[in-house]
């Protein structure tokens, strides 16, 4: 890192640290999660297990639904992308040796974006066939930290989160916890970086692409576990940072999806503690949160660890949830945002 870059980073670190703890994004400004008085049936049906993954090691993630309704998701430690056919209820392997791919996202033309954790690459599988095309693999002269989750807006900008281990954030040795934007012309821009964000995870845009939502999910004490909201410009620029929901001291959200009215469906919480400072204050399951940060509904999922969700089904009123070894289906009364259904 050059002297100029180091000076810029340190200045930005000081400014954002002050903002995080003294006002903009400080913990405690958002409403705490309150499960009392919820009318969950207004939004969610009963969770149903539709498939069980049987493998040497299982940690499911990254659900995304293709144009034909097939659900794709990842088993990260086994470097597999699996698929589940709703017409036959058959579970099968789509791809192996995927470099511990985590998050997936279908683009409008049916191409599949993949967050490859082992290689630190964002790749694209066009029409689900052929050799993956590398879209991003380095920034500022260093390889990317493992990409985690990814989404796309209607203007063709791709947004993804990237994160090393919780304590590995030395900008002189590699890329830190960060959020990136990949422009249609291939330019890669770091929108946020440590300590602006502590550990970015799930990322989505609102139905009108005017708001970007980001989960922070740091397991250590006194680190952020929240959902941030930003105003999003047509050029993919962020402004007006605010805390939408604060999950601390419980486990934060992991992944999330958004419905046609702009409500967030957030996979969060634990059944049992896991040798971190995270408590059981956040219940394990899907939390439906309004665009203003109000908890509207909750559905408990059956097993640790609930990680992510996406909309599918013919009318986008099916929420698929990755949850330990289980794939769970929850019917919803509101459709997912239209862009969840690719045309390809």
C-alpha positions in Angstrom: 0.0 0.0 0.0 1.3 3.4 -0.9 1.9 6.2 1.6 -1.0 8.1 0.1 -3.4 5.1 0.3 -2.3 4.3 3.9 -3.0 8.0 4.9 -6.4 7.9 3.2 -7.3 4.6 4.9 -6.3 5.9 8.4 -8.2 9.2 7.9 -11.3 7.3 6.8 -10.9 4.8 9.7 -10.9 7.6 12.2 -13.9 9.4 10.6 -16.0 6.3 10.3 -15.1 5.0 13.8 -16.4 8.3 15.2 -19.6 8.0 13.1 -20.2 4.4 14.1 -20.1 5.0 17.8 -21.1 8.6 18.2 -24.1 8.9 15.9 -24.5 7.7 12.4 -25.1 3.9 12.8 -24.5 3.8 16.6 -25.9 0.8 18.4 -29.2 1.5 20.2 -30.6 4.0 17.8 -32.8 1.4 16.0 -35.7 -0.2 17.7 -34.9 -3.5 19.5 -36.4 -6.7 18.1 -39.7 -7.3 19.9 -41.6 -10.6 19.2 -44.8 -9.6 21.2 -48.0 -9.0 19.4 -47.0 -10.2 16.0 -49.6 -11.2 13.4 -47.2 -13.6 11.6 -50.0 -15.4 9.7 -50.6 -12.2 7.8 -47.3 -12.6 6.1 -46.0 -16.2 6.5 -47.4 -19.8 6.4 -46.0 -22.7 8.4 -42.4 -23.7 7.6 -42.2 -27.1 5.9 -39.0 -29.2 5.4 -38.9 -30.2 1.7 -35.4 -31.7 1.4 -32.5 -32.9 3.6 -28.9 -32.8 2.4 -26.9 -35.9 3.2 -23.2 -35.4 2.9 -19.9 -35.7 4.8 -20.2 -32.1 6.0 -23.2 -29.9 5.4 -23.5 -26.1 5.6 -26.1 -24.9 3.2 -26.2 -21.3 1.8 -26.9 -19.1 -1.2 -30.5 -20.1 -2.3 -31.5 -18.7 -5.8 -34.3 -19.7 -8.1 -33.9 -20.1 -11.9 -36.5 -19.1 -14.4 -37.9 -22.6 -14.6 -38.5 -22.6 -10.8 -35.6 -24.9 -9.9 -34.0 -24.0 -6.6 -30.2 -23.8 -6.6 -28.2 -23.6 -3.3 -24.7 -24.4 -2.0 -23.1 -26.8 0.4 -20.1 -24.6 1.1 -17.6 -27.0 2.8 -18.1 -29.7 0.2 -17.7 -27.2 -2.7 -21.0 -28.2 -4.3 -24.0 -26.4 -5.9 -27.1 -28.4 -5.4 -30.5 -28.1 -7.0 -34.0 -29.1 -6.0 -36.8 -29.5 -8.6 -40.2 -28.4 -7.3 -42.0 -30.5 -9.9 -40.4 -33.8 -8.8 -39.2 -32.9 -5.3 -35.8 -34.4 -6.5 -32.6 -33.2 -4.9 -29.4 -33.5 -7.1 -25.9 -32.1 -7.6 -25.6 -29.4 -10.2 -21.8 -28.7 -9.9 -18.8 -29.9 -7.9 -15.4 -28.4 -7.2 -17.0 -24.9 -6.9 -14.2 -23.4 -4.7 -16.5 -23.3 -1.7 -19.0 -21.2 -3.4 -21.3 -19.4 -0.9 -23.8 -16.8 -2.2 -25.7 -17.2 -5.6 -27.8 -14.8 -7.6 -29.6 -15.2 -10.9 -29.3 -12.3 -13.3 -32.2 -11.3 -15.6 -30.7 -13.3 -18.6 -30.5 -16.4 -16.5 -26.8 -16.3 -15.8 -25.8 -17.4 -12.3 -23.5 -15.2 -10.2 -21.3 -17.1 -7.7 -19.3 -16.0 -4.7 -16.3 -18.4 -4.6 -14.9 -18.3 -1.1 -11.8 -20.5 -1.7 -10.5 -18.5 -4.6 -11.7 -15.0 -3.6 -13.5 -14.6 -6.9 -16.9 -13.4 -8.1 -17.8 -15.5 -11.2 -20.6 -15.8 -13.7 -22.0 -19.0 -15.2 -23.8 -17.9 -18.4 -27.0 -19.8 -18.9 -25.7 -22.2 -16.3 -23.3 -23.8 -18.8 -19.7 -23.5 -19.7 -16.6 -22.5 -17.7 -17.3 -19.9 -15.0 -16.3 -16.4 -16.2 -14.2 -14.4 -13.6 -15.7 -11.0 -12.9 -13.6 -9.9 -10.0 -10.7 -11.4 -8.1 -8.6 -8.6 -6.7 -8.7 -5.0 -5.5 -6.0 -2.5 -4.6 -3.3 -5.0 -5.6 -4.5 -7.8 -3.2 -6.7 -10.8 -3.8 -10.2 -10.3 -2.7 -11.2 -11.7 0.7 -13.8 -14.5 0.3 -17.0 -13.1 -1.4 -20.0 -13.9 0.7 -23.3 -12.7 -0.8 -24.3 -10.9 -4.0 -27.2 -9.0 -5.6 -27.8 -6.8 -8.7 -29.8 -3.7 -9.4 -31.9 -2.8 -12.4 -29.1 -0.6 -13.8 -26.7 -3.5 -14.1 -24.6 -2.8 -11.0 -23.6 -5.9 -9.0 -23.0 -5.6 -5.3 -21.2 -8.1 -3.2 -19.8 -8.5 0.3 -16.3 -9.8 1.0 -14.9 -10.8 4.3 -11.7 -12.3 5.7 -11.6 -13.9 9.2 -13.2 -11.7 11.9 -9.8 -10.4 13.2 -7.9 -10.2 9.9 -8.4 -6.6 8.8 -4.9 -5.2 8.2 -5.0 -3.1 5.0 -1.3 -3.5 4.5 -1.6 -7.3 4.3 -4.8 -7.8 2.3 -8.3 -6.6 1.6 -10.4 -5.9 4.6 -14.1 -6.6 5.3 -15.8 -4.7 2.5 -18.7 -4.1 0.2 -18.0 -3.8 -3.5 -19.8 -2.6 -6.6 -19.0 -4.1 -10.0 -20.1 -1.7 -12.8 -21.4 -2.9 -16.2 -18.1 -1.9 -17.7 -16.2 -4.1 -15.4 -14.9 -1.4 -13.0 -14.7 -2.6 -9.4 -15.4 0.0 -6.6 -15.1 -0.5 -2.9 -18.1 1.2 -1.4 -17.5 0.3 2.2 -14.5 -1.1 4.1 -13.4 -1.8 7.6 -14.0 -0.1 10.0 -17.0 1.5 8.2 -18.5 -2.0 8.4 -17.5 -4.7 10.8 -18.5 -7.9 9.0 -20.8 -7.5 6.0 -23.0 -10.4 5.1 -26.3 -10.5 3.3 -27.0 -7.7 0.7 -30.2 -6.8 -1.2 -31.7 -3.8 -3.0 -35.3 -2.6 -2.6 -37.9 -3.2 -5.4 -37.3 0.3 -6.8 -33.5 0.0 -6.4 -33.5 3.2 -4.4 -32.3 1.6 -1.2 -29.5 -0.9 -0.5 -29.8 -3.1 2.6 -26.7 -4.7 4.3 -26.4 -7.1 7.1 -23.5 -6.8 9.6 -22.9 -10.0 11.4 -19.7 -9.9 13.6 -19.6 -12.6 16.2 -17.3 -10.8 18.6 -18.4 -8.6 21.6 -19.0 -4.9 20.9 -19.1 -5.4 17.1 -22.0 -4.6 14.9 -24.9 -7.1 14.4 -27.5 -5.1 12.5 -29.2 -4.3 9.2 -28.0 -1.1 7.6 -29.9 0.9 5.0 -28.5 3.3 2.5 -30.0 5.5 -0.2 -28.9 4.1 -3.5 -28.4 6.3 -6.6 -28.8 5.2 -10.2 -25.0 5.3 -10.4 -24.7 2.9 -7.5 -23.6 5.4 -5.0 -24.5 5.2 -1.3 -25.7 7.9 1.1 -27.8 8.5 4.2 -26.5 5.5 6.2 -28.8 4.4 9.0 -29.4 1.4 11.3 -32.7 -0.4 10.4 -32.6 -3.2 13.0 -30.1 -4.0 15.8 -29.8 -7.7 16.7 -27.1 -7.2 19.3 -26.4 -9.1 21.6 -28.1 -12.0 19.7 -27.0 -13.5 16.4 -27.5 -11.1 13.6 -29.0 -11.8 10.3 -27.1 -13.8 7.7 -28.9 -13.6 4.4 -32.2 -11.9 3.4 -34.7 -11.4 0.6 -37.1 -8.6 -0.1 -40.8 -8.7 -1.2 -42.7 -6.5 -3.7 -43.7 -4.1 -1.0 -40.1 -3.6 0.2 -40.3 -5.8 3.4 -37.2 -7.8 4.3 -37.2 -11.5 5.1 -34.2 -12.0 7.3 -32.6 -15.4 8.3 -31.3 -14.7 11.8 -30.9 -16.2 15.3 -29.7 -19.4 16.9 -31.2 -22.5 18.7 -28.0 -22.9 20.8 -25.0 -20.8 21.5 -21.8 -21.5 19.5 -18.7 -20.3 21.4 -19.1 -16.7 20.5 -20.4 -13.7 22.3 -23.8 -14.1 20.5 -26.7 -14.8 22.8 -30.1 -16.4 22.1 -31.9 -13.1 22.3 -32.6 -13.3 18.5 -34.9 -16.2 17.9 -33.9 -18.7 15.1 -35.9 -18.2 12.0 -37.2 -15.8 9.4 -37.9 -12.2 10.5 -40.1 -10.1 8.3 -39.0 -6.5 8.7 -40.7 -3.4 7.2 -38.7 -0.7 5.3 -38.9 1.4 8.5 -37.4 -1.3 10.7 -40.5 -2.7 12.3 -40.7 -6.4 13.0 -43.9 -7.6 11.3 -43.7 -11.4 11.5 -41.6 -14.3 12.5 -41.4 -18.0 11.6 -39.2 -20.4 13.6 -37.0 -22.7 11.6 -36.3 -26.2 12.8 -32.6 -26.5 12.9 -29.3 -24.6 13.3 -28.0 -22.8 11.5 -30.5 -20.8 9.4 -28.4 -18.9 6.8 -30.4 -17.5 3.9 -33.6 -17.3 1.9 -35.0 -16.4 -1.5 -38.4 -16.1 -3.2 -39.6 -18.6 -5.8 -42.6 -20.5 -7.0 -44.8 -19.6 -10.1 -46.1 -16.4 -8.4 -43.1 -15.7 -6.2 -45.0 -16.5 -3.1 -42.7 -19.2 -1.9 -39.8 -18.5 0.4 -37.0 -21.1 0.3 -34.8 -21.2 3.3 -31.4 -22.9 3.8 -31.2 -24.2 7.4 -28.5 -26.6 8.4 -29.1 -29.8 6.6 -32.6 -28.8 5.8 -34.2 -26.9 3.0 -37.4 -25.3 4.2 -40.4 -23.8 2.3 -42.6 -21.1 3.7 -45.5 -19.8 1.8 -45.9 -16.0 1.8 -48.9 -13.7 1.3 -46.9 -11.1 -0.5 -44.9 -11.8 -3.7 -41.1 -11.4 -3.8 -39.8 -8.5 -5.8 -40.2 -9.1 -9.6 -36.5 -9.1 -10.4 -36.1 -12.4 -8.4 -37.5 -14.2 -11.4 -35.0 -14.3 -14.3 -36.2 -14.3 -17.9 -33.6 -16.6 -19.3 
